[in-house]
Amino acid sequence: MISNIRASFVAALVIAASFTAAKADSTGSQGFADLGSPSANTGNINTATQFTIGSLITNSVSNGVFAGISTQSFGSVSFDTTNPTSLTFGNAIFGTFSSTSITEISNSAGQVSFYVLGNFAGGSYTGTLTPDPAPASFTISFTQTPAGSGAISDSSTLSIPPAPSGVPEPSSIVLVGLGIASVGAVARRKKA
């Protein structure tokens, strides 16, 4: 009886997880390079809250809706990590990405990375997406050599649908907690 209840509970969790996962019919990823001079408002990427990408351009690393697109240039792009909607870039050919949240995912001496969630509206090359705009992520990493005072460089990737952030979502933490609790309950019952 208990094993049937447990199996039903696990099946319900799996079904619920599949309904809550965001899915976009249009998929793809695009890598970016910076041909300019990136900067940080404090001069130290590890303490900065405002960043400027010197001259954002697409690189040859692309697939899906971005496969085969010619090099696209977006110029200087700035964002403020304390303002979740501050990162926007695009053009009529590529399309436009607009952020809805900015999360720092790593920060160590001379390196900092951000996971930016947002929406991507298709351009003339990518076409009308399904949905349009499509949920997307923009992951960007800054490097500074020497740490705290040297030259800054960056690289980034746009993904439709959003790439995993490396930061667990609250629902994932709850599911892990339930799994651990179930294992503990089974172990206690076997002891008794």
N, C-alpha and C positions, 0 to 999 in steps of 0.2 A: 504494500500500500504506500509506504513512505517513498520507495524508489519510483513508483508511478507518479506521485506528486512531484518529486524532484525532477523527473524527466519532463513532465508537463511544464514546470517552472522554467527549466532551461530552454525548452522549445519556444515558450512565450518570449523569453529574453532575446533569442535569436531572431524571431519574427519582428519584434519591436525594433531591434537594432537595424534590420534591413529597411524598415519603413522610414526611420529617422535619418538615414544616410542621404546626404544631398547628392544628386546625380545630375550631370549635365549631358545632354546628347552630343554637344559639340565639345571636342577634346583637343588638346595640344599643349605644347610647351615651347617657349622661346628663350634662348639665352641672350644676355646683354653684356656689353663691354663698356668701359668708360674711356673715351679718348681725350678727356679734358683733365682738369686738376680738381679732384674732389676735395671737399673741406668739411670741417666740423666747427661749430660755433665756439667751442672752448680751445680749439687747437689740439685737443686730446680726444680721440674717438671713444675712449672708455668712460669719459665723463660728459660728453656732449649730449644735447637733446635736439639739436638742429643740424642736419646734414645737407650738403649739396653734392649731387652727382655732376661732375664737370661737363661732360658731353655724352649723354646716353645714346648708344647705338645698338641695333640688333647684331648678333654674330651668326655664324653658320650653324649653330646648334639649335635645330628646330624640328618639330614634327607636328602631326595632326593638322589643324587648321592653319598653322604657320609654316608648314613645309614648303620650301622653295621660294619663300618671300625674298625679294631683293633687300639689300641693306637699308634699314630705315634709321633716320637720325631724329632725335627728339630734343637736342640741345641740352641746356642746363636744367636739372630737375632738383627741386629742394623739398624737404619735408621736415616736420617737427614731430618727434616721437611722443610729445604730450598732446598732440592734436590728431585723433584717429582718421580724420578725413583730409589730411594735408598733402597726401601723395597722389598726384594726378599727372599722367603723361599720355601722349598718343598723337596720332595724325589721321587724316582722312583715309589713307591707304591701309595702315596697320589696324586702326581701331583705337579705343581709349580705355585705359585702366584708371579707376578711381577707388581709393582706399576707404575702408569702413572701420578698420582697426589696425593698430601697429603694436606688435609684441616683440620685446627683446628676447631672443632665444639662447644667446650665448654672449659672454663678456669675459675675456681674459686679456692679459697684458698684450696690447698691440693687435687685438682682434675683437670685433663685435658683429653680431648678426641679428637681423630682424626678419620676422615673419609678418607680412602685411596681407590681410584679407581685404577683398574688395570685389568689384564688379567690372567685367570687361565687355564693352559694347563693340561689336564688329565693325570693321572698316570695309573699303571696297575690295581688298584682297581676301580678308577672312570671311567676308560675306555676312549674311544675317545668321546669327547663332541661334541655337535652341537650348535654353532660353536666351533671349537677347535683351538686356545684358546677362551674361553668364557669370556665376560665382567663380572667382579666380583668386590665386595667391601670387604674391611677388615676394620672393626671398632674396635678401641682399646682405652681403658680407663686406665689411670694411676691414682693411689691414693697414697698420701703421708701423713703419720701420725707420728708426728705432721707436719702440713703444712710447707713447705719450708726447712725442715731439717731432717725429720724422714725417717723411712723405706718406701720403694716404693713397690707397688704391681700393677699388671695389669691383665686385662682379655680382650678377643677379640673374634670376630666372623667373619668368611668368608661367604659371600653370593653370590650365582649365581642364577639369575642375580643380579646386585648390589641392595642392600637394600636402601631404602630412606635415604638421608643424614640428613634430618632435616634442611638443608640449601636450601632455594628455588632456583630453576634454573632461569636464566634470562627469559626464555620463560614463566615460570609460573608467574613471576612478571608482564610481559607484558599482559598476559591474565587477571590477576586480575585488572590491570589498565584499560583495555578495558571494563571490567564489571562495574567498578565503574563509568567510563565515560558514559557508556550507561544508568545507573540508573540516573545519574545527568541530562543527556539530556532529558530523559523521564519526570523527575520532573519539569524541566524548561518549557517543552512543555505544561504540564498540568496546570502550573501557568498562561501561556499566553493564 
